[in-house]
Amino acid sequence: MKKIIYLFLFSIGLLYIPVANGQAISNANLETKIDALIPKQINDTTAGLVVGIVHKGELIFGKGYGLANLSYAIPNDSKLVYNLGSVSKQFLGYAFAMLHVKGVLNIDDPVSKHLENWPEFEKKVTLRHLLSHTSGYREAYTMSELAGRIIGVDRLSREECLTVVRKQPQLEFIPGSHWTYNSTAWVILAEVLEKVTGQPADDWVEENILLPLDMKDTQIESYVGEVIHNTAESYSYEKEKRYVNEESNRAIFGAAEVYSSIDDLVKWITNYRTAAVGGNLVNKLFLDPFILNNGLNSEYALGIQNGSYRGLKRYRHTGGHEAFSTQLSYYPDQDLGIITISNFGRTAWVPTTQMADILLQEYFPTEAEIETPNFDIKKKKLKQLEGLYIASTFNSTRHLKIAKDTLTIDGRTKLIPLSENTFQVKDGTEQFQFTNLTTTGETTLSTSKNEMYPKVEAWKPTAENLLAFEGDYWSDELETVYHLIVKDGKLTIQHRWLGEVPLEPIANDFFKTDDGYYMKFNRNTKGGISNLSMSSGRTLNVIFKAMNE
């Protein structure tokens, strides 16, 4: 009888968890609410996901949906391990914080201090730049794709990642001036840690972080094909092939390759608060966001984001690899962690913000408490801002247009006017500033993330226009050639391994591919094409010289 009463009281405790300031984590009917968020295509015959909710160091909700292994009908659960993808980065980031505090290295050391025959560029690149994605180094995964070596199909080694940086002609930007996500930096960091400690990075992290935290189920893949115990499989689904068991041809710790369970990640999240391993100095360094050269907060620390959601402080990272998709969020002021890991890629993706909306509803400010901008702007002025804007780095675009009397990005994201020339993303913090607003001058959009987007005219080339771009283009960095032809009315890349890649015209001399790459043609003083440059969200200005110039 006593046992029954205890279980009843325990279950009540999970429904309403009081906190110090009188507010509470809303946990009533939690399982029903979480179940309602799960995509309808997930059931007990498909792959799926696991969900874990941590409060004050305890797993208050842990549940698997769908199967971890389709062959043997093993269900997903909180004790199986899953590939965390880029969520793995924070373990290496914490390792560097520990080594810094111990005096083994200084994260403001130049990278070249720790690696032999490492290139010295015009500006110093430090370990801190690598840890915060602000180095200006090339991104090896992107470069491999540009060369026609598809990650997951072709083997990618640590040495090849290092070679990408050794071969780059110059930094993509001044270190510390921009935040550009770069997994290659973390491969370099693993190499540095090995040089400094005399021990493989994965072994050092296991001995000094994972085992002291009693994360005994967590494993790090150190070579392709290594057996990971108690692991779930990951799957994609194609109409013709049906379920495909995803595999990786890459095992490079630093950027990814940590396998962990919900149960073990509870211990890791708890260390954010307790600093039981490392101590307070290490924890503070690990969570301290990098400040860009212009004074802006990058909201990224040493392998983990340090920002906010709906006004609440939040540490967060996501990751994706082999059709595993991971989200890990922690709200320090509420001591609440939310983890989801899908083994069915985006098919089983449930935004953790939706769970935060349920659990933290008592903490979010009401509409009455939010200061809503009330600046009226005439539609004629809004019309002046409509149009196409291209990043000065030529790796992204913004298309602004009016929808229902509101200025939007691509007709979806609403922009709220704060003044005649300043707007803020609705339900966000990013701001846009417009300058040179005259009928003849060039309008430029600048963002609070230190990005510049000049306004340009959209371009629809004729067939004759496109013929001018035909030819062969060679990259010294990639040691590969792109053949450009006009086919079926489109300028098209032909490549031995990439196949045929059609290009969509955006503006004069500027095109994009369907998978997020941008191509800009550069001309000589006589107006002829001298080269083209390829850029993306992670890589800038990879030059291909015109071979027939």
C-alpha positions as CSV (number, residue, x, y, z in Angstrom):
1,M,0.0,0.0,0.0
2,K,2.8,2.4,0.9
3,K,4.4,1.7,-2.5
4,I,1.1,2.5,-4.3
5,I,0.8,5.8,-2.4
6,Y,4.5,6.7,-3.2
7,L,4.0,6.1,-6.9
8,F,0.8,8.2,-6.9
9,L,2.5,11.1,-5.3
10,F,5.5,10.8,-7.6
11,S,3.2,11.0,-10.6
12,I,1.6,14.1,-9.3
13,G,5.0,15.7,-8.8
14,L,5.7,15.3,-12.5
15,L,2.5,17.2,-13.4
16,Y,3.4,20.4,-11.7
17,I,7.0,21.3,-10.8
18,P,7.3,24.5,-8.7
19,V,10.3,26.7,-9.0
20,A,11.8,29.3,-6.8
21,N,10.2,32.4,-8.1
22,G,6.7,31.1,-7.9
23,Q,6.4,30.2,-11.6
24,A,6.2,26.6,-12.7
25,I,7.2,24.3,-15.5
26,S,3.9,23.3,-17.1
27,N,3.8,19.5,-17.1
28,A,0.1,18.7,-17.0
29,N,-0.9,16.0,-19.5
30,L,2.7,16.2,-20.9
31,E,2.7,12.9,-22.7
32,T,-0.5,13.6,-24.5
33,K,0.8,17.0,-25.6
34,I,4.1,15.7,-26.8
35,D,2.4,12.8,-28.6
36,A,0.3,15.4,-30.5
37,L,3.5,17.0,-31.9
38,I,4.8,13.7,-33.4
39,P,4.4,13.6,-37.2
40,K,1.5,11.4,-38.3
41,Q,3.7,9.3,-40.6
42,I,5.6,8.0,-37.6
43,N,4.2,4.8,-36.1
44,D,5.3,1.4,-34.8
45,T,6.4,0.2,-38.2
46,T,8.5,3.2,-39.3
47,A,11.7,4.7,-38.0
48,G,11.1,7.7,-35.7
49,L,12.6,9.6,-32.8
50,V,13.3,9.8,-29.1
51,V,12.4,12.7,-26.8
52,G,13.9,13.6,-23.5
53,I,12.9,16.4,-21.1
54,V,15.3,17.2,-18.2
55,H,14.4,19.2,-15.2
56,K,16.8,19.9,-12.3
57,G,19.0,17.0,-13.4
58,E,16.2,14.5,-13.7
59,L,14.6,12.9,-16.8
60,I,11.0,13.8,-16.3
61,F,9.9,12.6,-19.7
62,G,11.6,10.1,-21.9
63,K,9.9,8.3,-24.8
64,G,10.7,6.6,-28.1
65,Y,8.5,6.8,-31.2
66,G,8.9,4.4,-34.0
67,L,11.6,1.8,-34.5
68,A,15.4,2.0,-33.9
69,N,15.9,-1.1,-36.1
70,L,13.5,-2.0,-38.8
71,S,15.0,-5.5,-39.5
72,Y,14.5,-6.7,-35.9
73,A,11.5,-4.4,-34.9
74,I,13.5,-2.9,-32.0
75,P,11.7,0.3,-30.7
76,N,13.4,3.6,-30.1
77,D,14.0,4.4,-26.4
78,S,16.0,6.6,-24.1
79,K,18.7,4.0,-23.5
80,L,19.8,3.3,-27.1
81,V,22.6,5.5,-28.5
82,Y,22.3,7.7,-31.6
83,N,24.8,9.7,-33.7
84,L,24.5,13.3,-32.4
85,G,26.0,14.9,-35.5
86,S,27.3,18.4,-34.8
87,V,25.9,18.3,-31.3
88,S,29.2,16.4,-30.8
89,K,31.2,19.7,-31.2
90,Q,30.5,20.8,-27.6
91,F,32.4,17.9,-26.1
92,L,35.6,19.0,-27.9
93,G,34.8,22.6,-27.1
94,Y,34.6,21.7,-23.4
95,A,37.9,19.8,-23.7
96,F,39.6,23.0,-25.0
97,A,38.1,25.0,-22.2
98,M,39.6,22.5,-19.7
99,L,43.0,22.5,-21.3
100,H,43.0,26.3,-21.3
101,V,42.2,26.6,-17.6
102,K,44.8,24.0,-16.8
103,G,47.4,26.0,-18.8
104,V,48.2,23.3,-21.2
105,L,47.3,25.6,-24.1
106,N,45.8,29.0,-24.6
107,I,42.8,29.3,-26.9
108,D,44.2,32.6,-28.1
109,D,47.2,30.8,-29.5
110,P,47.7,30.9,-33.2
111,V,46.8,27.6,-34.9
112,S,50.3,27.5,-36.4
113,K,51.8,27.2,-33.0
114,H,50.5,23.7,-32.6
115,L,50.6,22.3,-36.2
116,E,53.7,21.7,-38.4
117,N,53.9,23.2,-41.9
118,W,50.6,25.1,-41.2
119,P,49.9,28.1,-43.5
120,E,50.4,31.6,-42.2
121,F,47.9,33.9,-43.7
122,E,47.9,37.7,-43.7
123,K,45.9,37.7,-40.5
124,K,46.4,35.5,-37.4
125,V,43.9,32.7,-36.9
126,T,43.6,31.5,-33.3
127,L,42.2,28.4,-31.7
128,R,39.3,30.6,-30.4
129,H,38.5,31.5,-34.0
130,L,38.2,27.8,-34.8
131,L,36.1,27.1,-31.7
132,S,33.6,29.9,-32.6
133,H,33.3,29.5,-36.4
134,T,35.0,32.8,-37.1
135,S,38.3,31.6,-38.7
136,G,38.0,32.4,-42.4
137,Y,39.2,28.9,-43.2
138,R,37.7,26.9,-46.1
139,E,35.0,24.3,-45.3
140,A,36.2,20.8,-46.4
141,Y,32.8,19.3,-46.8
142,T,31.6,22.0,-49.2
143,M,34.9,21.9,-51.1
144,S,34.5,18.1,-51.5
145,E,31.1,18.6,-53.0
146,L,32.3,21.2,-55.4
147,A,34.9,18.8,-56.6
148,G,32.3,16.1,-57.1
149,R,33.2,14.0,-54.1
150,I,29.8,13.5,-52.3
151,I,30.1,13.2,-48.5
152,G,28.6,9.9,-47.4
153,V,29.5,8.2,-50.7
154,D,33.2,9.1,-51.0
155,R,35.7,8.7,-48.2
156,L,36.8,11.8,-46.4
157,S,39.7,11.7,-44.1
158,R,41.1,14.1,-41.5
159,E,44.2,14.6,-43.6
160,E,42.1,15.7,-46.6
161,C,40.3,18.2,-44.4
162,L,43.6,19.7,-43.4
163,T,44.8,19.8,-47.0
164,V,41.8,21.9,-48.0
165,V,43.1,24.7,-45.7
166,R,46.7,24.2,-46.8
167,K,45.7,24.7,-50.4
168,Q,43.4,27.8,-49.9
169,P,45.0,30.9,-51.5
170,Q,43.8,33.3,-48.8
171,L,41.4,33.6,-45.9
172,E,37.7,34.0,-46.8
173,F,37.5,37.0,-44.4
174,I,39.4,38.6,-41.6
175,P,39.3,36.3,-38.6
176,G,36.7,37.3,-36.0
177,S,34.8,39.6,-38.4
178,H,32.1,37.1,-39.5
179,W,30.4,34.0,-38.1
180,T,30.4,31.2,-40.8
181,Y,29.6,27.7,-39.7
182,N,32.7,25.5,-40.4
183,S,33.0,21.9,-39.5
184,T,36.5,21.7,-40.9
185,A,37.7,23.9,-38.0
186,W,36.7,21.1,-35.6
187,V,38.7,18.5,-37.5
188,I,41.7,20.9,-37.1
189,L,41.0,21.3,-33.4
190,A,41.0,17.5,-32.9
191,E,44.5,17.4,-34.5
192,V,45.7,20.2,-32.2
193,L,44.4,18.4,-29.1
194,E,46.3,15.3,-30.1
195,K,49.5,17.2,-30.7
196,V,49.2,19.0,-27.3
197,T,48.2,16.0,-25.2
198,G,49.9,13.2,-27.1
199,Q,46.6,11.4,-27.0
200,P,43.9,10.9,-29.7
201,A,41.2,13.5,-29.1
202,D,38.4,10.9,-28.8
203,D,40.4,9.0,-26.1
204,W,41.1,12.3,-24.2
205,V,37.4,13.3,-24.2
206,E,36.3,9.9,-23.1
207,E,38.8,9.7,-20.2
208,N,38.4,13.3,-19.0
209,I,34.8,14.1,-19.7
210,L,32.5,11.2,-20.5
211,L,33.7,8.7,-17.9
212,P,33.9,11.3,-15.0
213,L,30.3,12.2,-15.8
214,D,29.4,8.4,-15.8
215,M,28.3,8.6,-19.4
216,K,29.2,5.0,-19.9
217,D,27.0,4.4,-22.9
218,T,28.4,7.3,-24.9
219,Q,30.9,6.2,-27.6
220,I,33.0,8.0,-30.1
221,E,33.4,6.6,-33.6
222,S,37.1,6.8,-34.5
223,Y,37.2,4.9,-37.8
224,V,34.7,4.0,-40.5
225,G,33.0,0.8,-39.7
226,E,33.7,0.7,-36.0
227,V,31.1,-1.3,-34.1
228,I,29.1,1.0,-31.8
229,H,27.3,-0.9,-29.1
230,N,23.6,-0.6,-28.5
231,T,23.1,1.8,-31.3
232,A,20.0,2.6,-33.3
233,E,20.1,2.6,-37.1
234,S,19.1,5.5,-39.2
235,Y,16.9,5.5,-42.3
236,S,15.6,7.5,-45.2
237,Y,12.7,6.7,-47.4
238,E,12.5,6.8,-51.2
239,K,9.4,5.9,-53.2
240,E,11.2,3.5,-55.5
241,K,13.7,2.0,-53.0
242,R,11.5,2.4,-50.0
243,Y,13.5,2.3,-46.7
244,V,17.3,2.9,-47.1
245,N,19.6,2.2,-44.2
246,E,21.9,5.3,-44.2
247,E,25.6,4.7,-43.8
248,S,28.6,7.1,-43.5
249,N,32.0,6.9,-45.2
250,R,33.4,9.5,-42.8
251,A,34.5,9.1,-39.2
252,I,36.3,12.3,-38.1
253,F,35.8,13.1,-34.4
254,G,35.6,16.8,-33.6
255,A,33.0,17.8,-36.1
256,A,30.7,14.9,-35.2
257,E,30.8,11.1,-34.5
258,V,29.7,11.1,-30.8
259,Y,27.0,8.5,-30.2
260,S,24.9,9.0,-27.0
261,S,21.6,8.2,-25.4
262,I,19.0,10.4,-23.8
263,D,19.9,9.0,-20.4
264,D,23.5,10.0,-20.8
265,L,22.7,13.4,-22.2
266,V,20.8,14.1,-19.0
267,K,24.1,13.9,-17.2
268,W,25.8,16.2,-19.8
269,I,23.1,18.8,-19.6
270,T,23.2,18.8,-15.8
271,N,26.9,19.6,-16.1
272,Y,25.9,23.0,-17.6
273,R,24.5,23.9,-14.2
274,T,26.8,22.0,-11.8
275,A,30.1,22.1,-13.6
276,A,30.9,18.9,-11.7
277,V,33.5,18.1,-14.3
278,G,35.7,21.0,-15.2
279,G,34.6,23.5,-12.6
280,N,33.1,27.0,-12.8
281,L,36.0,28.6,-14.7
282,V,35.9,26.0,-17.4
283,N,32.1,26.2,-17.6
284,K,32.1,30.0,-17.9
285,L,34.7,29.9,-20.7
286,F,32.8,27.1,-22.5
287,L,29.5,29.1,-22.5
288,D,31.0,32.6,-23.1
289,P,29.8,33.8,-26.6
290,F,32.3,35.1,-29.1
291,I,32.2,38.9,-29.7
292,L,32.9,39.8,-33.3
293,N,35.5,42.4,-34.2
294,N,32.7,45.1,-34.6
295,G,31.4,44.4,-31.1
296,L,28.4,42.3,-32.1
297,N,27.6,39.2,-30.1
298,S,27.9,36.1,-32.4
299,E,25.7,34.2,-29.8
300,Y,28.1,31.2,-30.3
301,A,30.5,30.0,-27.6
302,L,32.9,27.0,-27.7
303,G,30.8,24.5,-29.7
304,I,27.4,25.6,-28.4
305,Q,25.0,28.5,-29.1
306,N,24.3,30.9,-26.3
307,G,21.3,33.0,-27.2
308,S,17.6,33.2,-26.4
309,Y,14.1,32.1,-27.3
310,R,11.1,34.3,-26.7
311,G,13.1,36.3,-24.2
312,L,14.4,33.3,-22.2
313,K,18.1,32.5,-22.1
314,R,19.0,29.3,-24.0
315,Y,22.0,27.1,-24.8
316,R,21.4,25.2,-28.0
317,H,22.9,23.1,-30.8
318,T,21.5,20.9,-33.6
319,G,23.2,18.2,-35.7
320,G,22.5,16.0,-38.6
321,H,24.4,13.0,-39.9
322,E,23.5,9.6,-41.6
323,A,19.8,10.6,-41.4
324,F,20.1,11.2,-37.6
325,S,18.8,14.7,-36.7
326,T,19.5,16.0,-33.2
327,Q,18.3,19.0,-31.2
328,L,19.6,19.8,-27.7
329,S,18.3,22.9,-25.9
330,Y,18.8,24.0,-22.3
331,Y,17.1,26.9,-20.5
332,P,19.5,27.7,-17.6
333,D,17.2,30.0,-15.6
334,Q,14.5,27.4,-15.6
335,D,17.0,24.4,-15.4
336,L,15.1,22.8,-18.2
337,G,16.6,20.7,-21.1
338,I,14.8,19.4,-24.2
339,I,16.4,16.8,-26.4
340,T,15.1,15.1,-29.6
341,I,17.0,12.7,-31.8
342,S,15.4,11.4,-35.0
343,N,16.7,8.3,-36.8
344,F,14.4,9.2,-39.7
345,G,16.0,12.5,-40.8
346,R,13.7,15.4,-41.3
347,T,10.7,13.1,-41.6
348,A,10.6,12.7,-37.8
349,W,11.7,16.3,-37.0
350,V,9.8,18.0,-34.2
351,P,11.0,21.5,-33.3
352,T,12.0,21.6,-29.6
353,T,10.6,25.2,-29.6
354,Q,7.1,23.6,-29.7
355,M,7.9,21.6,-26.6
356,A,9.3,24.7,-24.9
357,D,6.1,26.6,-25.7
358,I,4.2,23.9,-23.7
359,L,6.6,23.6,-20.8
360,L,7.6,27.2,-20.3
361,Q,4.3,29.0,-21.1
362,E,4.3,30.6,-17.6
363,Y,7.6,32.3,-18.3
364,F,7.0,33.8,-21.7
365,P,5.9,37.5,-21.6
366,T,2.3,38.1,-22.6
367,E,1.4,40.2,-25.6
368,A,0.5,43.1,-23.3
369,E,4.1,43.0,-21.9
370,I,5.7,43.0,-25.3
371,E,6.4,46.4,-26.7
372,T,5.0,46.3,-30.2
373,P,6.4,48.8,-32.6
374,N,3.7,51.2,-33.8
375,F,5.5,53.0,-36.6
376,D,3.3,53.7,-39.6
377,I,4.9,53.7,-43.0
378,K,3.2,54.5,-46.3
379,K,2.8,51.7,-48.9
380,K,4.6,53.9,-51.5
381,K,7.7,53.8,-49.3
382,L,7.4,50.0,-48.8
383,K,7.1,49.6,-52.6
384,Q,10.5,51.4,-52.9
385,L,12.1,48.7,-50.7
386,E,10.7,45.8,-52.8
387,G,13.2,43.9,-54.9
388,L,16.2,41.6,-55.1
389,Y,19.2,42.0,-52.8
390,I,22.4,40.1,-53.2
391,A,24.9,39.6,-50.3
392,S,28.2,41.5,-50.9
393,T,29.9,38.1,-50.3
394,F,27.8,36.6,-53.2
395,N,26.6,33.6,-51.2
396,S,23.0,34.4,-50.5
397,T,20.0,36.6,-51.6
398,R,17.0,38.3,-50.1
399,H,13.9,38.9,-52.1
400,L,11.7,41.5,-50.4
401,K,8.1,41.9,-51.4
402,I,4.8,43.3,-50.0
403,A,2.2,40.8,-48.8
404,K,-1.0,42.1,-47.3
405,D,0.5,45.6,-46.9
406,T,3.5,44.2,-45.0
407,L,7.1,44.0,-46.2
408,T,8.2,40.4,-46.2
409,I,11.2,38.2,-47.1
410,D,10.0,35.9,-49.9
411,G,6.4,36.6,-48.9
412,R,6.7,34.6,-45.7
413,T,8.8,36.3,-43.0
414,K,7.2,39.5,-41.9
415,L,9.3,42.7,-41.3
416,I,7.9,45.1,-38.7
417,P,8.9,48.8,-39.2
418,L,10.7,50.4,-36.3
419,S,11.4,53.6,-38.2
420,E,11.2,54.7,-41.8
421,N,14.4,52.8,-42.7
422,T,14.7,50.2,-40.0
423,F,12.7,46.9,-39.7
424,Q,12.8,43.9,-37.4
425,V,11.8,40.3,-38.1
426,K,8.5,39.5,-36.6
427,D,8.9,37.3,-33.5
428,G,12.7,37.6,-33.8
429,T,15.6,39.9,-33.0
430,E,17.3,40.4,-36.4
431,Q,17.0,43.9,-37.7
432,F,17.4,45.3,-41.3
433,Q,18.6,48.9,-42.0
434,F,18.1,50.4,-45.5
435,T,20.4,53.2,-46.7
436,N,20.7,55.4,-49.8
437,L,16.9,55.5,-50.3
438,T,16.7,57.7,-53.3
439,T,15.2,57.2,-56.7
440,T,18.6,57.1,-58.4
441,G,21.0,56.0,-55.7
442,E,21.8,52.3,-54.9
443,T,19.7,50.9,-52.0
444,T,21.6,48.7,-49.6
445,L,20.2,46.4,-46.9
446,S,22.4,45.9,-43.9
447,T,21.6,43.4,-41.2
448,S,22.3,43.3,-37.5
449,K,24.5,40.3,-38.3
450,N,27.0,42.6,-40.1
451,E,25.8,41.5,-43.6
452,M,25.5,43.9,-46.5
453,Y,23.0,43.3,-49.4
454,P,23.0,45.8,-52.3
455,K,19.8,45.9,-54.3
456,V,20.1,44.7,-57.9
457,E,17.9,44.2,-60.9
458,A,16.6,40.7,-61.6
459,W,17.8,39.4,-64.9
460,K,16.2,37.1,-67.6
461,P,18.9,36.4,-70.1
462,T,18.3,35.5,-73.8
463,A,19.7,32.3,-75.3
464,E,22.3,34.5,-76.9
465,N,23.3,36.0,-73.6
466,L,23.9,32.5,-72.1
467,L,26.2,31.4,-75.0
468,A,28.7,34.0,-73.8
469,F,29.3,31.9,-70.6
470,E,30.0,28.6,-72.4
471,G,33.5,27.2,-72.0
472,D,35.8,25.3,-69.6
473,Y,36.8,26.6,-66.2
474,W,39.6,25.2,-64.1
475,S,40.1,25.4,-60.3
476,D,43.7,25.1,-59.0
477,E,42.4,24.5,-55.4
478,L,40.1,21.6,-56.4
479,E,42.1,20.3,-59.3
480,T,39.0,20.0,-61.4
481,V,37.3,21.5,-64.4
482,Y,33.7,22.6,-65.0
483,H,32.4,22.5,-68.6
484,L,29.7,25.1,-69.1
485,I,27.2,24.6,-71.9
486,V,23.7,25.8,-72.8
487,K,21.3,22.9,-72.8
488,D,17.5,23.0,-73.0
489,G,17.7,26.8,-72.7
490,K,19.7,26.7,-69.5
491,L,23.3,27.4,-68.7
492,T,24.5,24.0,-67.3
493,I,27.6,22.7,-65.6
494,Q,28.9,19.4,-66.9
495,H,31.3,17.5,-64.6
496,R,32.6,13.9,-64.6
497,W,31.2,13.2,-61.1
498,L,28.6,15.9,-60.5
499,G,26.8,15.1,-63.8
500,E,24.8,17.9,-65.2
501,V,23.9,20.9,-62.9
502,P,21.5,23.5,-64.4
503,L,22.0,27.1,-63.3
504,E,19.2,29.6,-62.6
505,P,19.9,33.2,-63.5
506,I,19.5,35.7,-60.7
507,A,21.1,38.9,-61.8
508,N,23.5,39.9,-64.5
509,D,26.5,37.5,-64.4
510,F,25.1,35.8,-61.3
511,F,23.5,32.3,-61.1
512,K,22.5,29.7,-58.5
513,T,22.1,26.0,-58.3
514,D,19.2,24.1,-56.8
515,D,21.3,23.0,-53.8
516,G,22.4,26.3,-52.5
517,Y,25.5,27.2,-54.5
518,Y,26.0,30.6,-56.1
519,M,28.1,31.3,-59.2
520,K,29.4,34.8,-60.1
521,F,31.2,35.5,-63.4
522,N,34.0,38.0,-63.2
523,R,35.1,40.1,-66.2
524,N,38.4,41.6,-67.3
525,T,38.9,45.2,-68.4
526,K,37.8,44.4,-71.9
527,G,34.5,42.9,-70.8
528,G,35.5,39.3,-71.3
529,I,34.9,36.6,-68.7
530,S,38.2,36.0,-66.8
531,N,36.9,33.5,-64.2
532,L,33.9,32.4,-62.1
533,S,33.7,32.1,-58.3
534,M,31.6,29.6,-56.4
535,S,30.2,30.5,-53.0
536,S,27.7,29.0,-50.5
537,G,26.6,29.5,-46.9
538,R,29.8,27.9,-45.7
539,T,32.4,28.7,-48.4
540,L,33.3,31.9,-50.2
541,N,34.9,32.7,-53.5
542,V,36.3,29.4,-54.9
543,I,37.9,30.5,-58.2
544,F,37.6,28.7,-61.5
545,K,39.7,30.3,-64.3
546,A,38.3,30.6,-67.8
547,M,40.6,28.3,-69.8
548,N,39.6,29.9,-73.2
549,E,40.2,33.5,-72.1
